């Protein structure tokens, strides 16, 4: 058998070792990376778990949502702990973070959070959270521009327009590996 890349060390590993020894320890992501360096005839094949694509999309969307929420909380905490007027610059950064958070929910990556109904009433919780930033009682009300308010309203409409397709358990969404 001729190999196209003589410098690839895995060309000299027996096929049974790659298929039945190494493969046992690979996650689907690791398997894809491993296959990228193997010759086509030597690639490791294993079916992906049920709902793998949905679970992966949910995991990615949750991680992004958490980063946005953490950013808002960071600026809110900073602004609320500064005694002098310099807290206003933190509040402005917080408003910008709220705008980015609202933008996130209009992107296709966020649709998995609502399309696969991983958490009961997740859409209601997120829209309530966005409305809290939009309300007159919000810490950011006096700093919020009309463009940020428009982003929030657009995000709420985008979330409400998503039709749930199926239920993917939250426990399963985190046990992909």
C-alpha positions in Angstrom: 0.0 0.0 0.0 1.4 3.4 -0.9 1.0 6.3 1.4 0.7 9.9 0.1 2.5 11.4 3.0 5.6 9.5 4.1 6.2 11.9 7.1 2.8 11.0 8.7 3.6 8.8 11.7 0.1 7.3 11.6 0.8 5.7 8.2 3.0 3.2 10.1 0.5 2.4 12.9 -1.5 -0.8 12.1 -5.1 -0.1 11.1 -6.5 -2.3 13.9 -4.7 -0.1 16.4 -6.2 3.1 15.1 -9.7 1.5 14.7 -9.9 -0.5 18.0 -7.5 1.0 20.4 -7.1 4.8 19.8 -10.7 5.2 18.6 -12.1 4.2 22.0 -10.6 7.3 23.7 -11.7 9.9 21.1 -14.6 12.3 21.4 -16.4 13.1 18.1 -14.4 16.3 17.8 -11.1 14.5 18.5 -12.0 11.8 16.0 -12.5 14.5 13.3 -9.1 16.0 14.0 -7.5 12.6 14.0 -9.1 11.7 10.7 -7.7 14.9 9.2 -4.2 13.5 9.5 -5.0 9.9 8.4 -5.1 8.6 4.9 -8.6 8.2 3.5 -8.4 4.4 3.7 -7.2 4.5 7.3 -9.7 6.9 8.8 -11.6 6.0 11.9 -15.3 5.7 11.6 -17.9 5.7 14.3 -21.5 6.9 14.1 -22.2 10.1 15.9 -24.5 9.9 18.9 -28.2 10.6 18.5 -28.9 14.4 18.3 -25.2 15.1 18.4 -25.5 18.2 16.1 -28.3 19.6 18.2 -26.4 19.0 21.4 -23.3 20.6 20.0 -25.3 23.6 18.8 -26.9 24.0 22.2 -23.5 23.7 24.0 -22.0 26.4 21.8 -25.0 28.7 22.1 -25.1 28.4 25.9 -21.4 29.2 26.2 -21.8 32.3 24.1 -24.9 33.3 26.1 -23.0 32.9 29.3 -20.1 35.0 28.1 -22.6 37.8 27.2 -24.3 37.6 30.6 -21.0 37.5 32.4 -19.9 40.7 30.6 -23.1 42.5 31.6 -22.7 41.4 35.2 -19.1 42.5 35.2 -20.0 46.0 34.1 -23.0 46.2 36.4 -20.9 45.1 39.4 -18.2 47.6 38.5 -20.6 50.5 38.1 -22.4 49.7 41.4 -19.2 49.6 43.5 -17.6 52.8 42.4 -18.4 55.7 44.8 -17.6 58.7 42.6 -18.9 59.7 39.2 -16.5 57.5 37.3 -19.1 54.7 37.5 -20.9 56.3 34.5 -18.3 55.0 32.1 -18.9 51.5 33.5 -22.6 51.9 33.0 -22.1 53.0 29.4 -20.0 49.8 28.8 -22.8 47.8 30.5 -25.3 49.3 28.0 -23.1 48.4 25.1 -22.8 44.8 26.5 -26.6 44.7 26.7 -26.8 45.7 23.1 -24.4 42.9 22.1 -26.4 40.5 24.2 -29.5 41.4 22.3 -27.7 41.1 19.0 -26.6 37.6 20.0 -30.2 36.4 20.1 -30.8 37.6 16.5 -28.0 35.4 15.2 -28.6 31.8 13.9 -26.2 30.4 16.6 -28.7 31.4 19.3 -31.7 29.7 17.7 -30.6 26.3 19.1 -31.4 27.6 22.6 -35.1 27.9 21.7 -35.5 25.6 18.8 -34.6 22.4 20.7 -36.4 23.4 23.9 -33.6 22.3 26.2 -35.1 24.1 29.2 -38.7 24.7 29.9 -39.7 28.4 29.4 -36.1 29.4 28.4 -37.5 31.8 25.8 -39.8 33.4 28.4 -36.9 33.8 30.8 -34.6 35.4 28.2 -37.3 37.8 27.0 -38.1 38.8 30.5 -34.4 39.4 31.2 -34.1 41.5 28.0 -37.3 43.4 29.0 -35.8 44.1 32.5 -32.9 45.9 30.8 -35.4 47.8 28.6 -37.6 48.8 31.6 -37.6 52.2 33.3 -36.4 50.5 36.6 -33.2 49.3 34.9 -29.9 50.5 36.1 -29.0 51.3 32.5 -32.2 53.2 31.6 -30.7 56.7 31.6 -27.7 55.6 29.5 -29.6 53.5 27.0 -29.8 54.9 23.4 -32.7 54.3 21.1 -30.6 52.0 19.0 -30.0 49.7 22.0 -33.7 49.7 22.8 -34.4 48.8 19.1 -31.9 45.9 19.3 -33.7 44.6 22.4 -37.1 44.8 20.8 -35.8 43.1 17.7 -34.2 40.3 19.8 -37.4 39.7 21.6 -39.3 39.4 18.4 -36.6 37.1 16.9 -36.9 34.8 20.0 -40.6 34.7 19.9 -40.6 33.9 16.2 -38.6 30.7 16.7 -40.7 27.6 16.6 -39.6 24.7 18.8 -38.8 21.6 16.7 -38.0 18.9 19.3 -36.9 18.5 22.9 -33.3 17.7 23.6 -32.5 17.1 27.3 -30.3 19.6 29.0 -28.4 16.7 30.7 -27.7 15.2 27.3 -26.6 18.5 25.9 -23.7 18.6 28.3 -22.7 14.9 28.0 -21.6 15.0 24.4 -18.1 13.9 25.0 
